[in-house]
């Protein structure tokens, strides 16, 4: 099952994001095929202000547990984190 992890950064925490980025990227890379895609949201100033991760997990609880292990989450970067079940219905490469 696929889960969208939608994160919004705390205001004035760009430096936390930049300082933690290497650990965050290493975490994402070690997820292997469980990570379908990921990237930052950008504000009007073109600077990152949140994140979107698409994860494959057995359950909502498992997806939330993975999201909680992200170094960004552990560093206190996020104001909010929402994890939602998602159905890839258009242009899904696995459905071809």
C-alpha positions in Angstrom: 0.0 0.0 0.0 1.2 3.5 -0.8 1.2 6.4 1.7 1.8 10.1 1.2 3.8 11.7 3.9 3.1 15.5 3.7 5.3 17.6 6.0 5.3 21.3 6.6 8.4 22.9 8.1 8.3 25.2 11.1 8.8 28.8 10.3 12.4 30.0 10.3 13.8 26.4 10.4 15.6 26.5 7.0 19.0 26.1 8.7 17.7 23.0 10.5 16.7 21.5 7.1 20.1 22.4 5.6 22.1 21.0 8.5 20.2 17.8 8.6 19.9 17.2 4.8 22.8 14.7 4.4 21.4 12.4 7.1 17.9 12.9 5.6 19.1 11.9 2.1 21.0 8.9 3.5 17.8 7.8 5.3 15.8 8.0 2.1 18.3 6.1 0.1 18.4 3.2 2.6 14.6 2.8 2.2 15.2 1.2 -1.2 12.1 0.3 -3.1 9.9 1.3 -0.1 10.4 4.9 -1.3 8.6 5.6 -4.5 9.5 9.3 -4.8 10.3 12.3 -2.6 11.1 16.0 -2.7 10.7 19.4 -1.0 7.8 21.8 -1.3 9.1 25.3 -2.3 7.8 28.6 -1.0 7.4 31.8 -3.0 11.1 32.5 -2.4 12.0 29.1 -4.0 13.4 27.9 -0.7 12.2 24.5 0.7 9.4 24.7 3.3 8.1 21.2 3.5 8.4 17.7 2.1 6.5 15.1 0.2 7.4 11.4 0.5 5.6 8.5 -1.2 6.2 5.4 0.8 5.2 1.8 0.4 4.2 0.2 3.7 2.1 -2.6 5.2 -0.2 -0.3 7.1 -0.8 3.3 8.1 1.0 2.6 11.4 4.0 1.3 9.6 4.1 4.3 7.3 3.9 6.6 10.3 6.7 4.7 12.0 8.9 5.1 9.0 8.1 8.9 8.8 9.0 9.3 12.5 12.5 7.8 11.8 13.3 10.5 9.2 16.2 12.7 10.5 14.2 15.8 9.6 11.4 14.6 12.0 13.9 13.7 14.7 15.5 17.2 14.4 12.2 18.9 15.0 12.0 20.5 11.5 8.3 19.8 10.9 5.4 21.9 12.2 3.0 19.2 10.9 3.2 15.7 9.4 0.2 14.1 7.7 0.3 10.5 6.5 -2.5 9.4 4.1 -3.3 6.3 2.1 -2.8 7.1 -1.6 -3.9 5.3 -4.8 -1.6 5.7 -7.8 -4.2 5.5 -10.5 -2.7 7.6 -13.4 0.7 6.9 -15.0 1.6 4.2 -12.5 4.6 2.4 -13.9 3.7 -0.8 -12.0 0.2 -0.9 -13.6 1.5 -0.9 -17.2 
